[in-house]
Every structure is written in structure tokens, then in C-alpha cells.
Amino acid sequence: MAEIVRMPKMSDTMTEGVMAKWHKKVGDKVKSGDVMAEVETDKATMDLESYWDGTVLYIGVEEGKAVPVDAIIAVVGKEGEDYKAALDAEGGATPAAKEEPVADKSSSEKPVEEKKESASAPAITDADLEKQGVTVVRMPLLSDTMTEGVIAEWHKKVGDKVKNDDILADVETDKATMEVMGYAEGTLLHIGVEKGQAAKVNGIIAIVGPEGTDISGILSQGDAPAKPAADKKSDAPVEEKSSPVSQKEEAPLASGSTDRVKASPLAKKIAQEKGIDLSQVAGSADGGRIIKKDIENFKPAAKATESGAPAEKSAPVLAQYLGEEKFTEKPVSQMRKVIAKRLSESLFTAPHFYLTMVIDMDAAIAARTKMNEFSPVKLSFNDLVLKAVAVALKQHPNVNSSWRGDAIRYNEHVNIGVAIAVEDGLLVPVVRFADGKSLSRISAEVKDFAQRAKAKKLQPADWEGSTFTVSNLGMFGIDEFTAIINTPDSCILAIGGISQVPVVKNGAVVPGNIMKVTLSCDHRTVDGATGAAFLQTFKALMEEPVRLLV
């Protein structure tokens, strides 16, 4: 009988897995214990083993694709066996099984009639409009947050002649009031939105075309899917205006002239980029208005100076730097998805508060140097921190607790999660029963966790069951920071770097070494005084490390 292979739940936080690599293909023989595939979870890439003997009959997930836990990913059975029946019985679907159900005759009659009606009135395409010389002007997407725009002012009315660079209207967006150009030649045949009314992005606001054109078919089609304003003409930016009044100030006044310079927004933009004075450019459009081609064809002439008169010193023209916006997107990894979900839940569910304390590290520095003369592995300051935390937790069980909704669990064992940064995010393997382990044992375990975490070789048992978490960024030069609680723990301790600063000892200012630590607490289980008492004990242990050995 064919056996269904489902996506297993490989960790307590796993909701879906990515099929990183298949080691078997359809038709391959497989035995119980064979590795069928590699699955990328939120924590690591793990082997998926077969529990059956037989032949791979079906593979339902391509490499690189994500599927939820318990989804069907393969079928194993006897060679030549019909696996489709097994899939159907489990609610799966082969490509052939994805056909639409046949509706009854009465219900199918109406859609057929509707199809006939739609077939009799084919949609008008952009190509058809282009042949007719008709341009549909739609509400452009003028900002990344814009969903609709309000017509602040129409500069043309139905029946007016329109040229390519004419401004049709002023549109008030959520950011500013901006000019909309039709980029069309012809007659304004239709205005779809009156002054003061709003139109959705890509809604029809006007139609331009040959005089007398029948536009009823265009209007009956309604609005099309939204497109950015740049789709119409990517090289024609729209000028932003701070208020409707500023539309009258098309360009600065020419030097020594009381007439304003008329220019299209695109012409002004190009002139600004090229450092061209618009007062020196002759416009070729109606009323002497300057358009794009006038700027492109402009050649500055040398200024003739009157005999005996010194030449006027022209203002320096600063070259404008034109940058290019670039970005790269890549899919969110399984690890990053779970990090985002769990930390969001923690921060917005558990009421956090923070306690910061400064620790004198002079004695810890001296003790570590001495210990490393005898330790079989090199001890780090983080190892001292973990041991001090473990000892302090035994004295403050309220901090070594977790919120369970209708109860608070006070853990008598001490399992410390150690936050380790990896390429895709953060892993938190657990040093179990840390209060009973020696410094050298803790150091060896943390080093092993770090190596396996970077190689994605950690197993679920390595990161489950913490009762408290430590996050250390001191090695990156961070003086202090706050961390988000790793639920269901009640607290997380953020460790900063060791800094050499002036300190006062015995009434004298002397060089000293300090380390700042911040305890993030879940106020549902830990109160301020409880957290402060824990930090006092931790501080005492770090400032007298010999107490860790007794």
C-alpha cells in the first residue's frame, strides 16, 4: 500500500519547511532509514529520513519551495502502484485532480449567457486606442502611499485643444499638490472627475483624442489595474508644488524683466540639471512656452560686452549630482520568519521593563587571566557571565520562571540559552544545568554550539528548554543595549563590552574597567525589586569571581 510522506515538525517553533535538496527522485528505490531529502527549518537544515521500504512514486514539492508542516511532500509504495488513490484519500491533489468541479445544468446556464454577452462586446485594447489616436488619462500614482487623488483645479475644459506638454490639472495627493500632464495631442473629449472630487489611483480622469470620437465603449470598461505614473513616460517627472497657489510661479523671473518665464515642468527639471538659465531660452510652444526640445536644442551664446565696459561676472553654476536608486530583494528565510514572529509576539505580549547596572571588572579580568593558566580550554568573559548567572538564578528562583497563562512556573533547574549570531539570524542553544557545571565545561559546550550553529548542524534538543537567556554583544564594541525576552523565559540579560574609564576608588580617580549589563524582565512574573535583587547578586559574583568556585 502506498505511504504518504508529510512535512514533519522538526522543532517546537516550526510552522513550515523549505525543501533544500532532494536525495531521491521519482522511480528511485528507498529503504527505511535512507535520507530522502534535506529540509531547511527555522533553526537549521536537517535530514528527512524514510520510514518505509519501496519506490518513490510521487514528489509534490520542488527544491527551494516552502510547505506547511503536515503537508504531503511525497508518496512511497510498490513500483507501478496507483498512488493517486492514496493522494485523493488524504485530500491531496495530483495535477489531474485539480480540475474544476462540474456545476449542475441549471447553474451553468447563466455563466454561459454572460460569456456570450461579453464575447459580443470585446474589450478595447491599448492598441485599438492607439489606432484611433485616443489617450485615456488616468489618476497617476504620485507617491508610494497614495491611494486616491483630489482634483484641485482643471486647466482645460471639454472641447479644448490639448498639446503633448500641456498641464491638464492639479491633483492634491496625501503629500502635496502636483501637476498632471496628458502627454497627448488632440481635443479634450471627456472629464471624468469634477474639481474637488477624488479619484482612485488609475481611475479615468480624462480622455483626449480626435474631435467627435465615440468614447462610450472606453467608459463602459471602467478602471484598469493600477500602474505607477512613470509607466506612461518614464523620462517625464512631475513637478511637486507646495500649494495650489504655486502653479502660477512657473519659473523664476528673468533678470531685469517683469515677465515670468513660461516652461513645462519637464523643461524646468532638465534646465535645472544642466544649469541652464531659462530666461536665455526661447520657447517654441504657444505663448513662447519653453518645452523639452527647447532645452535640448539650447546652445548658450557668448555674451558680448560693450566697449570699455567690464564684463558682468556670471553666478557660478554648481553641477548637480544625479544618483540612481538601487535595491536587492531576496526571499525571507525560514529562520528570519520565525525570529520576526516570535520576537514580535514577545515584545507586544510580554510587558517589558529594563534594569541596567555597572559592574567593576578589574577582579574578573585578573581572575580570568589566572584561571586560563590552568584551564584545559581558554575561558572567555562570557563563560564567567554564564556561570555567575547560573549561580544567581539558584538564589532568585522568581527570575528563573516562565509565564504559562493561568500559572507561573518556577523552574528549579537552570538551563541558560546563549544567543549566537549566524548568517541568517540568531540561534539560542541551551547550556543545561549550568549551575552544576565547571567553567571549563561551560566554555567547551558554548564553543561546540557556536561551531555547529554556523554549520547549521544544531538539533532541536540543542535549543529547547531554556529558563533564562544571555545575549552578549560586548565583543562587537557595544557598550550597552536592551534585548527582547526569549519567551517563555521571564528575563534576558544583555551584556555590553568592557570599557576602560576613570573610576573613583578610595577617594581617588584611577583607571578602571567597567561592564554595563541590562536585564529585560517580563513584568507579569518579575517585579522591579526582584530583578534588582538578582542583578545585585550577579554583580557581587562578577566583582568577586572566587565566589563562583565555592
C-alpha positions in Angstrom: 0.0 0.0 0.0 1.3 3.5 -0.9 2.5 5.5 2.1 2.1 9.3 2.3 5.2 11.3 3.3 4.4 14.6 5.1 6.4 17.6 6.1 7.4 16.7 9.7 7.5 19.2 12.6 11.2 19.3 13.3 11.2 22.0 16.0 8.8 23.4 18.5 8.6 26.7 16.6 8.5 25.2 13.1 5.3 26.0 11.0 6.7 25.3 7.5 9.9 23.9 5.9 11.8 24.6 2.7 12.8 21.6 0.6 16.5 22.4 0.4 17.5 19.3 -1.6 16.0 16.0 -2.7 18.3 13.0 -2.4 15.8 10.7 -4.2 13.8 11.2 -7.4 10.6 9.5 -8.7 11.4 5.9 -9.5 14.3 5.5 -7.0 14.3 2.7 -4.5 14.2 3.7 -0.9 14.8 1.8 2.3 13.8 2.6 5.9 16.4 5.0 7.3 17.5 6.4 3.9 17.8 10.1 3.8 15.2 11.2 1.3 15.8 15.0 1.4 17.2 17.9 3.3 14.7 20.3 4.9 15.5 23.9 5.9 13.7 24.8 9.1 13.7 28.0 11.1 16.7 26.7 13.1 18.9 24.5 10.8 19.0 22.3 7.7 18.0 18.8 8.8 17.8 15.3 7.1 14.4 13.9 6.3 14.6 10.1 6.6 12.3 7.5 5.1 10.4 5.1 7.4 9.3 2.8 4.6 10.8 0.4 2.1 9.7 0.8 -1.5 9.8 3.1 -4.6 9.4 6.9 -4.7 6.1 7.2 -6.7 5.5 10.9 -6.3 7.3 14.1 -5.3 5.0 17.0 -4.6 7.4 19.8 -3.6 10.2 21.2 -5.8 13.5 22.2 -4.3 13.5 25.7 -2.9 9.8 25.7 -2.2 8.2 26.1 1.3 5.4 23.9 2.5 3.5 23.9 5.8 4.0 21.3 8.5 2.0 18.1 7.8 1.6 18.9 4.0 2.1 16.0 1.6 5.5 16.1 0.1 6.0 12.6 -1.4 4.5 9.1 -1.8 6.4 5.8 -1.3 5.0 2.4 -2.4 5.3 -0.6 -4.7 6.7 0.1 -8.1 3.8 0.7 -10.6 1.3 1.1 -7.8 -1.5 3.7 -8.3 -0.6 6.5 -5.9 -3.4 8.8 -7.0 -6.0 7.0 -4.9 -3.8 7.4 -1.8 -3.5 11.1 -2.5 -7.2 11.5 -3.0 -7.9 9.7 0.2 -5.6 12.1 2.1 -7.2 15.1 0.5 -4.1 15.7 -1.8 -4.3 16.6 -5.4 -2.4 15.4 -8.4 -2.3 17.8 -11.4 -5.1 15.8 -13.0 -7.2 16.0 -9.8 -7.2 19.8 -9.9 -9.9 20.1 -12.4 -12.8 22.4 -11.6 -16.0 20.5 -10.4 -18.7 20.3 -13.0 -21.7 22.5 -12.0 -25.2 21.4 -12.5 -27.0 22.3 -15.7 -29.2 25.0 -14.2 -26.4 26.8 -12.5 -24.2 26.7 -15.6 -26.7 28.3 -18.0 -26.3 31.8 -16.6 -22.5 32.0 -16.9 -22.7 30.8 -20.5 -25.1 33.6 -21.3 -22.8 36.1 -19.6 -19.9 34.8 -21.7 -21.9 35.2 -24.9 -22.7 38.8 -23.9 -19.0 39.6 -23.1 -18.0 37.9 -26.4 -20.3 40.2 -28.3 -18.6 43.3 -26.8 -14.8 42.7 -26.9 -12.6 44.8 -24.7 -10.9 47.8 -26.2 -7.2 47.3 -26.0 -4.4 49.9 -25.8 -3.5 49.0 -29.4 -7.1 49.9 -30.5 -6.9 53.2 -28.7 -3.6 54.0 -30.3 -5.0 53.3 -33.8 -7.9 55.7 -33.0 -5.4 58.4 -31.7 -7.2 58.3 -28.3 -5.4 58.7 -25.0 -7.0 57.7 -21.7 -5.6 59.9 -18.9 -5.8 58.1 -15.6 -5.1 59.2 -12.0 -1.3 58.6 -11.7 0.4 57.0 -8.6 2.2 60.2 -7.5 3.6 58.8 -4.1 4.2 55.4 -2.6 1.4 55.8 -0.1 -1.2 57.4 -2.5 -4.5 55.5 -3.0 -6.5 58.4 -4.4 -6.1 61.9 -5.6 -8.4 65.0 -5.4 -8.7 67.2 -8.5 -7.7 70.7 -7.1 -8.0 72.5 -10.4 -8.7 71.8 -14.1 -6.7 73.9 -16.5 -8.6 72.6 -19.6 -12.3 72.0 -20.3 -14.1 69.6 -22.6 -13.6 70.8 -26.2 -10.3 72.5 -25.6 -7.3 71.6 -27.7 -4.5 69.8 -25.9 -0.8 69.5 -26.7 1.7 66.9 -25.5 3.2 69.0 -22.8 0.1 70.8 -21.6 -0.9 70.6 -17.9 -4.4 69.3 -17.7 -5.0 69.5 -13.9 -3.6 70.0 -10.4 -4.0 66.9 -8.2 -3.9 67.0 -4.4 -2.3 63.9 -3.0 -1.6 62.8 0.5 1.8 64.5 0.3 1.4 67.7 -1.9 -0.4 69.2 -4.8 1.1 68.2 -8.1 0.6 68.8 -11.8 -0.8 66.1 -14.2 0.1 66.3 -17.8 -1.8 64.4 -20.5 1.1 63.6 -22.8 -1.4 63.6 -25.7 -2.3 65.6 -28.8 -6.0 66.3 -29.7 -9.2 67.5 -28.1 -10.3 67.0 -24.5 -13.3 64.7 -25.1 -14.2 63.8 -21.5 -13.5 64.9 -17.9 -14.3 62.1 -15.5 -13.8 63.8 -12.2 -15.1 67.2 -11.3 -13.0 69.8 -9.4 -12.9 69.0 -5.7 -13.7 65.3 -6.2 -11.5 62.3 -5.5 -10.5 59.5 -7.9 -8.8 56.2 -7.1 -5.3 55.6 -8.5 -5.6 54.6 -12.1 -9.2 55.7 -12.4 -10.2 57.5 -15.6 -10.0 61.3 -15.1 -9.9 62.4 -18.7 -9.9 61.3 -22.4 -8.0 63.0 -25.2 -8.5 62.2 -28.9 -9.7 63.4 -32.3 -12.8 65.6 -32.1 -16.0 63.7 -32.4 -14.6 60.3 -31.3 -17.2 58.0 -29.7 -15.8 57.2 -26.2 -18.8 55.3 -24.7 -17.0 51.9 -25.2 -14.0 53.2 -23.3 -16.1 54.5 -20.3 -18.0 51.2 -20.1 -14.8 49.3 -19.4 -14.1 51.2 -16.3 -10.8 51.4 -14.5 -7.8 49.1 -15.1 -5.3 47.8 -12.6 -3.1 50.5 -11.0 0.2 51.4 -12.7 2.8 53.8 -11.5 2.8 57.2 -13.0 6.2 56.5 -14.6 4.7 53.8 -16.8 3.3 56.4 -19.2 6.5 58.3 -19.8 9.4 57.3 -17.5 11.5 60.3 -18.6 8.9 62.9 -17.7 8.9 63.7 -14.0 6.0 65.6 -12.5 6.8 68.8 -10.6 5.7 68.9 -7.0 4.1 72.0 -5.6 3.8 73.1 -2.0 0.3 74.6 -2.6 -2.2 75.3 -5.4 -1.0 78.9 -5.4 2.5 77.9 -6.6 1.2 76.8 -10.0 1.4 80.4 -11.1 5.1 80.6 -10.3 6.2 78.5 -13.3 9.8 79.7 -13.2 11.9 82.5 -11.6 11.6 85.9 -13.2 14.2 86.7 -15.8 16.9 89.1 -14.7 15.8 92.7 -15.3 12.3 91.6 -16.6 8.9 91.8 -15.1 7.6 88.9 -17.2 7.6 85.4 -15.8 9.2 82.6 -17.9 6.7 80.0 -19.1 8.1 76.5 -19.1 6.8 72.9 -18.8 7.7 71.0 -15.6 9.9 68.7 -17.6 11.7 71.6 -19.3 12.4 73.2 -15.9 13.7 69.9 -14.5 16.1 69.4 -17.4 17.2 73.0 -17.3 18.0 72.7 -13.6 20.0 69.6 -14.1 22.0 71.2 -16.9 22.4 74.5 -15.2 20.6 76.4 -17.9 19.1 79.9 -17.2 15.5 79.7 -18.6 15.5 83.4 -19.3 18.0 82.8 -22.0 15.9 80.1 -23.8 13.4 80.9 -26.5 10.2 78.9 -26.2 8.6 77.3 -29.3 5.2 76.4 -27.8 2.1 78.6 -27.7 2.8 82.0 -26.0 6.5 81.4 -26.0 6.3 78.5 -23.5 9.5 76.5 -23.1 9.3 72.8 -23.6 11.7 69.8 -23.5 13.1 70.2 -27.1 13.9 73.9 -26.5 16.2 72.9 -23.6 17.8 70.1 -25.6 18.5 72.4 -28.6 19.7 75.3 -26.5 23.2 76.5 -27.1 24.5 79.3 -24.8 25.9 82.2 -26.8 28.9 84.2 -25.6 27.8 87.5 -24.1 29.1 90.5 -26.0 30.4 93.2 -23.8 30.1 96.8 -24.5 33.4 98.5 -25.5 35.2 99.8 -22.4 32.6 98.2 -20.1 33.8 95.3 -17.9 32.0 92.0 -18.4 29.4 91.1 -15.9 30.5 88.2 -13.6 28.0 85.4 -14.0 26.9 83.5 -11.0 28.7 80.1 -10.7 26.7 77.1 -11.8 27.0 74.2 -9.5 26.9 70.8 -11.1 24.0 68.7 -9.8 24.8 65.1 -8.7 22.4 62.6 -10.1 22.2 59.4 -8.1 20.5 56.1 -9.0 18.2 54.3 -6.6 19.0 50.6 -6.4 18.0 47.7 -4.1 18.1 44.0 -4.0 15.4 41.8 -2.6 15.7 38.2 -1.5 13.1 35.8 0.0 12.8 35.7 3.8 14.4 32.6 5.2 12.6 30.2 7.5 14.8 31.3 10.4 14.1 35.0 9.8 10.3 34.4 9.5 10.3 32.7 12.9 12.5 35.3 14.5 10.2 38.0 13.3 7.1 36.2 14.5 8.4 35.2 18.0 10.1 38.4 18.9 7.1 40.4 17.8 4.8 38.2 19.9 7.2 38.6 22.9 7.6 42.4 22.6 3.9 43.1 22.1 2.6 40.4 24.5 5.0 40.5 27.5 5.2 43.8 29.2 9.0 44.5 29.2 10.9 46.7 31.7 14.6 47.2 31.9 17.2 47.4 34.7 20.8 48.5 34.0 23.8 48.1 36.3 27.5 48.9 36.0 30.0 46.2 37.1 33.6 46.6 38.1 35.5 44.1 36.1 39.1 44.6 37.5 38.8 41.4 39.7 37.2 39.4 36.9 40.0 40.3 34.4 42.6 39.2 36.9 40.8 36.0 37.8 40.3 35.0 34.2 44.0 35.5 33.5 44.9 33.3 36.4 42.3 30.6 35.6 43.5 30.3 32.0 46.9 29.3 33.3 45.3 26.0 34.5 42.1 25.6 32.4 42.1 22.9 29.7 40.1 25.3 27.4 40.5 29.0 27.1 37.9 30.8 29.3 36.1 33.9 28.0 34.4 36.6 29.9 31.1 35.3 28.5 31.9 31.9 30.3 32.2 33.8 33.6 28.9 35.6 32.9 27.1 32.4 32.3 28.4 30.8 35.4 27.6 33.9 37.5 24.1 34.0 36.1 23.5 30.3 36.9 24.6 30.7 40.5 22.5 33.9 40.9 19.4 32.2 39.5 19.6 29.4 42.1 19.3 32.2 44.7 16.5 34.0 42.9 14.0 31.4 41.6 11.4 34.1 40.8 13.7 35.3 37.9 14.1 31.7 36.8 10.4 31.4 35.9 8.0 31.4 33.0 4.5 32.7 32.3 2.1 29.9 31.5 -1.1 31.9 31.1 -3.1 30.6 34.1 0.0 29.7 36.2 3.6 30.8 36.8 6.2 28.0 36.5 9.2 28.4 38.9 12.0 26.3 37.5 14.3 24.5 39.9 16.7 23.6 37.2 18.9 26.2 35.5 19.1 26.0 31.7 20.7 29.1 30.1 20.1 30.0 26.5 23.1 31.5 24.8 22.3 33.8 21.8 24.6 33.0 18.9 24.6 35.1 15.7 24.6 33.2 12.4 24.4 34.3 8.8 20.6 34.1 8.6 19.8 35.4 12.1 20.0 34.2 15.6 20.1 30.8 17.3 19.8 30.2 21.1 21.3 26.8 22.1 20.9 25.9 25.7 23.6 25.1 28.4 21.7 22.7 30.6 22.1 22.5 34.4 24.7 25.3 34.1 24.8 25.9 37.9 26.4 22.4 38.4 28.9 22.7 35.6 32.5 23.9 35.8 33.7 27.0 33.9 35.8 24.9 31.6 32.8 22.6 30.8 30.5 25.6 30.1 33.2 27.1 27.8 33.6 23.8 25.8 29.8 23.5 25.3 29.4 27.1 24.1 32.3 26.7 21.6 30.8 23.5 20.3 27.3 25.2 20.0 28.9 28.1 18.1 30.6 25.8 15.6 27.5 23.7 14.9 25.2 26.7 14.7 27.3 28.3 12.0 27.4 24.9 10.1 23.6 24.5 10.6 24.1 21.3 12.5 22.2 22.0 15.7 19.4 19.6 16.6 16.0 20.5 18.2 17.2 19.2 21.6 20.0 21.8 21.5 17.8 24.8 21.5 14.7 23.7 23.5 14.0 24.1 27.2 15.8 27.4 28.3 14.8 29.0 31.5 16.9 32.2 31.1 18.8 33.8 28.2 22.1 35.7 27.9 22.8 37.9 24.9 26.4 39.3 24.6 27.4 42.0 22.1 30.4 43.2 24.0 32.8 41.6 21.5 31.3 43.9 18.9 32.2 47.1 20.8 28.6 47.7 22.1 28.7 49.5 25.4 25.1 48.6 26.4 21.8 47.6 24.8 18.4 46.1 25.6 17.2 42.7 24.4 13.8 41.2 23.7 12.8 38.4 26.0 13.1 34.9 24.5 9.7 33.5 25.6 8.6 31.6 27.6 11.6 32.8 29.7 10.9 35.7 32.1 14.2 37.5 31.6 17.1 38.0 29.2 20.4 39.6 30.2 22.1 41.9 27.7 25.9 42.1 28.2 27.9 45.1 26.9 31.6 45.4 26.3 34.3 46.1 28.9 35.4 49.7 28.8 38.4 51.3 30.5 37.3 54.5 32.1 38.2 56.8 35.1 36.7 55.5 38.3 36.7 56.6 41.9 38.3 54.2 44.4 39.2 55.1 48.0 38.6 58.8 47.2 41.0 58.9 44.2 40.3 58.9 40.5 42.1 55.9 39.0 41.8 53.9 35.7 39.2 51.1 35.9 37.4 48.6 33.8 33.6 48.5 33.8 30.9 46.5 32.1 27.3 47.5 31.7 24.5 44.9 31.8 20.8 45.3 31.2 18.1 42.9 32.4 14.9 42.8 30.4 12.1 41.5 32.6 8.5 40.3 31.9 6.5 42.3 34.4 3.9 39.6 34.6 6.3 37.4 36.5 9.2 39.6 37.7 8.8 42.9 39.6 11.4 45.7 39.7 12.7 44.8 43.2 13.0 41.1 42.2 15.0 41.9 39.1 17.2 44.4 41.0 18.0 41.9 43.7 19.1 39.4 41.1 21.4 42.0 39.5 22.9 42.8 42.9 23.8 39.1 43.4 25.2 38.8 39.8 27.3 42.0 40.3 28.7 40.6 43.6 29.7 37.3 41.9 31.4 39.1 38.9 33.3 41.5 41.2 34.5 38.6 43.3 34.8 35.7 40.9 36.3 33.4 43.6 32.7 33.0 44.9 31.9 31.1 41.7 34.3 28.3 42.8 32.7 27.7 46.3 
